[in-house]
Amino acid sequence: MFIKNSTTQHPDGFLNKTPIFQFLLLSSVFALWSAAAALNDVLITQFRAIFDLSNFASALVQSAFYGAYFLVAIPASMVVKKASYKFAILLGLGLYILGCLMFFPASLAGTYTMFLAAIFCIAIGLSFLETSCNTYSAMIGEPERATLRLNISHTINAMGYIIGLLLGKYLIFQEGVDVEHMMNTLTGAELEAFKVQVLQQTLTPYKWLVGIIATVATLIAITEYPKCKSTMGQTTQTAQPSFGETLTYLMNNKRFFKGIITQFAYVGMQVAVWSFTIRLALDLDHTMVERDAANYLLYAFIMYFLGKLVANYLFTKTSQENVLMGYSAIGVVCLLYVTFVNDFSAVWFAVGTSALFAPCWATIFASTLQSVDTRYTETAGGFVVMSIIGGAAIPVVQGLLADSIGMQSSFIVNAVCFSVVFFYFMNEKKHKQAFTYNNTVSA
């Protein structure tokens, strides 16, 4: 290894200090997977016009992407357990590169299914990355600073959305070109030549990504990383529960089940809103072209980044339940405005809603695991990660509604999803208040 690790590992897997270079390199991977997710939102708009797709069919981009997460999350966690965090990260980056390279034959074949296969391969790689990197970021340093490290990594993750959108806007969308209008007006050989040109444009950001991913993977490969795995043996007095026992326990844990449903609804809502923001802007302003409409998704990602900073501050002033109840209540109002106010201001409300998404994933994740006995935490965490399948389901539901009742009206799906988040944290607040009261009385 060319870049050595000079830290000491404790028996619990944590380190005596955070190796700064290793941590920053690890955190850069967070930006790589959010950049891919942001590009999907651009591809949905582009593919809908090129392949003459319905909103439902174009949303299958997200189904391919998040469906892979659902299928691979548990196998990825097993790779981490059997091998190492570093191996799982390098495997994920390799699959990410393979998926990007699959865009080349897909553009030549010119078929929607080939592009979906490439996106699916990318998502398999990203599933390995998310499964390994989130835990590793928390472990790679002192235990008391685990939350701080995760917050830093996820702040970089938010920046990745902005970078990915900029790549899509300037490298896929052509300035001043309305793809849908061109597809409706051109015929014959001119139409076929235009389709080939547009599909070739989709390759450009993935060429950049291949170079960036390969550079990051090389740096990780030549860098010595600590194992960050516990060396403490299991006690003979406490047998580890079987998978069947764990599954029975979790199925009978109502708080855990509510957390799974809430994470499903939240991820689906976030993906759906971002998937159709560009489409909403185009529907409400027919003079706008795709490249200009992409600005509104860029603003949404900036709001998402700022929302994280504000939420982190509010968490120091009040409980996470109060913060999330406030965020989700305002979010429901914003999404109802988007649904029912037939004016371009609805796009700005959709953009503003992204700031309210910021603290949801991590807070729902942590709150759901808090409802589980520590003996079942590892498996429970895997199921929470699998609830990301909401990102495959909700956009398709909204796409179906958009085809039948209109794009703007279809945003009612997201208002319902944010309501689920509100009621979940209202119930969590009541549970904690009751727990505190009972402990006070018994004392």
VEXLUMSE-914660 format. One record per residue (C-alpha): residue in three letters; x, y, z. Coordinates in steps of 0.5 Angstrom, whole numbers, plus 2048, in hexadecimal, padded with zeros to 3 digits. Layout:
N
AlaXYZ;...
END
This chain:
443
Met800800800;Phe8038077FE;Ile7FE80B803;Lys7FF80880A;Asn7FA808810;Ser7FD80A816;Thr7F780981B;Thr7F6804821;Gln7F0800821;His7EC7FE827;Pro7E87F8828;Asp7E27FA827;Gly7E47FC820;Phe7E5804821;Leu7EB807820;Asn7EF80C825;Lys7EF81181F;Thr7EC813819;Pro7F1812813;Ile7EF81880F;Phe7F1816808;Gln7EE810808;Phe7E881380B;Leu7E7818806;Leu7E9813800;Leu7E380F803;Ser7DE815803;Ser7E08167FC;Val7DC8107FA;Phe7D68127FE;Ala7D68187F8;Leu7D78137F3;Trp7D080F7F4;Ser7CC8157F5;Ala7CF8187EE;Ala7CC8117EB;Ala7C58127EE;Ala7C581A7EC;Leu7C78177E4;Asn7C18137E5;Asp7BC8197E5;Val7BF81C7DF;Leu7BE8157DB;Ile7B78147DD;Thr7B681B7D9;Gln7BA8197D3;Phe7B88127D3;Arg7B08147D3;Ala7B18187CD;Ile7B68147C9;Phe7B380D7CA;Asp7AC8107CA;Leu7AA80E7D1;Ser7A480F7D5;Asn7A68127DC;Phe7A580B7DF;Ala7AA8087DA;Ser7AF80D7DB;Ala7AF80C7E3;Leu7B18057E2;Val7B88087E2;Gln7B78097EA;Ser7B48027EA;Ala7BB7FF7E7;Phe7BF8037EC;Tyr7BC8027F2;Gly7B97FB7F1;Ala7C17F97F1;Tyr7C27FC7F7;Phe7BC7F87FA;Leu7BF7F27F7;Val7C67F37F9;Ala7C67F6800;Ile7C67F0804;Pro7CC7EC7FF;Ala7D07F2800;Ser7D07F2807;Met7D27EB807;Val7D87ED803;Val7DA7F2808;Lys7D97ED80E;Lys7DD7E880A;Ala7E37EC807;Ser7E47F3809;Tyr7E17FA808;Lys7E77FC803;Phe7E57F67FE;Ala7DE7F77FE;Ile7DF7FF7FC;Leu7E47FD7F7;Leu7DF7F77F4;Gly7D97FD7F4;Leu7DE8027F0;Gly7E07FC7EB;Leu7D87FB7EA;Tyr7D78027E9;Ile7DC8037E4;Leu7D97FD7E0;Gly7D28007E0;Cys7D58067DE;Leu7D88037D8;Met7D27FF7D6;Phe7CF8067D4;Phe7D48057CE;Pro7D07FF7CB;Ala7CA8017CD;Ser7CA8087C9;Leu7CC8047C3;Ala7C67FF7C4;Gly7C28057C5;Thr7BD8017C9;Tyr7BA8037D0;Thr7BB7FC7D3;Met7C27FC7D2;Phe7C38037D6;Leu7BF8007DB;Ala7C47FA7DC;Ala7C97FF7DC;Ile7C68037E2;Phe7C47FD7E6;Cys7CC7FB7E5;Ile7CE8017E8;Ala7C98017EE;Ile7CC7FA7F0;Gly7D27FD7F1;Leu7CF8037F4;Ser7CC7FE7F9;Phe7D37FB7FB;Leu7D58027FC;Glu7CF805800;Thr7CF7FE805;Ser7D67FF806;Cys7D8806806;Asn7D380980B;Thr7D5804811;Tyr7DC80580F;Ser7DC80C810;Ala7D980C817;Met7DE807819;Ile7E580A816;Gly7E780E81C;Glu7E580F823;Pro7DE80D825;Glu7DB813828;Arg7DC817821;Ala7D981181D;Thr7D381681C;Leu7D781C81A;Arg7DB817815;Leu7D4815812;Asn7D281C811;Ile7D881E80E;Ser7D7818809;His7D081A808;Thr7D1821806;Ile7D681F801;Asn7D181A7FF;Ala7CC8207FE;Met7D18247FA;Gly7D281E7F5;Tyr7CA81F7F3;Ile7CC8267F1;Ile7D28237ED;Gly7CE81E7E9;Leu7C98237E7;Leu7CE8287E4;Leu7D18227E0;Gly7CA8207DE;Lys7C88277DC;Tyr7CE8297D8;Leu7D08227D5;Ile7CA81F7D4;Phe7C58257D2;Gln7C78297CC;Glu7C68317CD;Gly7C08347CA;Val7BD82D7C7;Asp7B682A7C9;Val7B78237C8;Glu7B08217C8;His7AE8267C3;Met7B48247BE;Met7B181D7BF;Asn7AA81F7BD;Thr7AC8237B7;Leu7B281F7B4;Thr7B18197B0;Gly7B48147AC;Ala7BC8147AC;Glu7BC81B7AF;Leu7B88187B5;Glu7BD8127B6;Ala7C38167B5;Phe7C181A7BB;Lys7BF8147BF;Val7C68127BE;Gln7C98187C0;Val7C58197C6;Leu7C68127C9;Gln7CE8137C8;Gln7CD81A7CC;Thr7CB8157D2;Leu7D28127D2;Thr7D68187D3;Pro7D58197DB;Tyr7D68117DC;Lys7DD8127D8;Trp7DF8177DD;Leu7DC8137E3;Val7E080D7E1;Gly7E68117E1;Ile7E58147E8;Ile7E280D7EB;Ala7E98097E8;Thr7ED80F7EC;Val7E980E7F2;Ala7EA8077F2;Thr7F18077F0;Leu7F280B7F6;Ile7EE8077FB;Ala7F28017F8;Ile7F98047FA;Thr7F7806801;Glu7F7802807;Tyr7F180280A;Pro7EF800812;Lys7EA7FA812;Cys7E67FD817;Lys7E37F6819;Ser7E27F4820;Thr7E77EF823;Met7E27EE829;Gly7E07E782A;Gln7D97E582B;Thr7D77E3832;Thr7D57DB833;Gln7CF7DE837;Thr7CC7E2832;Ala7CA7DE82C;Gln7C97E2825;Pro7C27E1823;Ser7C17DE81C;Phe7BE7E1816;Gly7B77DE817;Glu7B77E081F;Thr7B97E781C;Leu7B47E7817;Thr7AE7E581C;Tyr7B17EB821;Leu7B17F081B;Met7AA7EE818;Asn7A77EF81F;Asn7AA7F6821;Lys7A57FB81F;Arg7AA801820;Phe7AF7FD81B;Phe7AA7FC816;Lys7A7803816;Gly7AE805815;Ile7AF80180F;Ile7A980480C;Thr7AB80B80D;Gln7B280A80A;Phe7AE807804;Ala7AA80C803;Tyr7AF812804;Val7B480F7FF;Gly7AF80E7FA;Met7AC8157FB;Gln7B38187FA;Val7B58147F4;Ala7AE8167F1;Val7AE81D7F2;Trp7B581E7EF;Ser7B48197EA;Phe7AE81D7E7;Thr7B08247E9;Ile7B38267E2;Arg7AD8237DF;Leu7A88277E3;Ala7AC82E7E1;Leu7AB82C7DA;Asp7A482A7DB;Leu7A38317DE;Asp7A78357D9;His7A68327D2;Thr7AC8377D0;Met7B18347D4;Val7B682F7D1;Glu7B98297D5;Arg7C082D7D7;Asp7BC8337DA;Ala7B782E7DE;Ala7BD82B7E1;Asn7BF8317E5;Tyr7B98307E9;Leu7BC8297EB;Leu7C282C7ED;Tyr7BF8317F1;Ala7BC82B7F5;Phe7C28287F6;Ile7C582E7F9;Met7BF82F7FD;Tyr7C0828800;Phe7C7829801;Leu7C5830805;Gly7BF82C809;Lys7C582780C;Leu7C982D80F;Val7C2830812;Ala7C0829814;Asn7C7828818;Tyr7C682E81B;Leu7BF82D81E;Phe7C1826820;Thr7C582A825;Lys7BF82E828;Thr7B9829828;Ser7B8822827;Gln7B881E820;Glu7B181D821;Asn7AF824821;Val7B382681B;Leu7B1820817;Met7A9822819;Gly7AB829817;Tyr7AE827810;Ser7A982280E;Ala7A3827810;Ile7A682C80C;Gly7A8827806;Val7A0825806;Val79E82C805;Cys7A382D800;Leu7A18277FC;Leu79A8297FC;Tyr79C82F7F9;Val79F82C7F4;Thr7998277F2;Phe79482C7F2;Val7978337F0;Asn7978337E9;Asp79C8397E8;Phe7A48387E7;Ser7A583A7EE;Ala7A38337EF;Val7AA8317ED;Trp7AE8357F2;Phe7AA8327F7;Ala7AC82B7F5;Val7B382E7F5;Gly7B28317FC;Thr7B082A7FE;Ser7B68277FD;Ala7B982B803;Leu7B4827808;Phe7B7820805;Ala7BE821808;Pro7BD81E80F;Cys7B881980D;Trp7BC81380B;Ala7C1813811;Thr7BC814816;Ile7B780F814;Phe7BD80A814;Ala7C080C81B;Ser7B980C81E;Thr7B680581B;Leu7BD80281D;Gln7BB805824;Ser7B5801825;Val7B97FA824;Asp7BC7F6829;Thr7C47F7828;Arg7C47EF827;Tyr7C07F0820;Thr7C37F781E;Glu7C87F4818;Thr7C27F0815;Ala7BD7F6816;Gly7C27FB813;Gly7C27F780D;Phe7BB7F780C;Val7BA7FE80D;Val7BF7FF807;Met7BB7FB803;Ser7B57FF804;Ile7B98047FF;Ile7B48007FA;Gly7AF8057FB;Gly7B48097F6;Ala7B28047F1;Ala7AA8047F3;Ile7A880B7F4;Pro7AA80E7EE;Val7A78097EA;Val7A080A7ED;Gln7A18127EC;Gly7A38107E5;Leu79C80C7E4;Leu7988127E7;Ala79C8177E3;Asp79A8137DD;Ser7938137DF;Ile79181A7E3;Gly79781E7E1;Met79E81F7E3;Gln79D8257E9;Ser7978217EC;Ser79B81B7EC;Phe79F81E7F2;Ile79A81D7F7;Val79D8167F7;Asn7A38197FB;Ala79F81D7FF;Val79C817802;Cys7A3814803;Phe7A581A807;Ser79F81980B;Val7A181280D;Val7A881580F;Phe7A481B814;Phe7A0815817;Tyr7A6811818;Phe7AA81681C;Met7A3818820;Asn7A3811822;Glu7AA811824;Lys7A9817828;Lys7A381482C;His7A780E82D;Lys7AD811830;Gln7A9816834;Ala7A580F837;Phe7AC80C838;Thr7AF81283C;Tyr7A8812840;Asn7A880B842;Asn7AF80B844;Thr7AE811849;Val7A880E84C;Ser7AC80884D;Ala7B280B850;
END
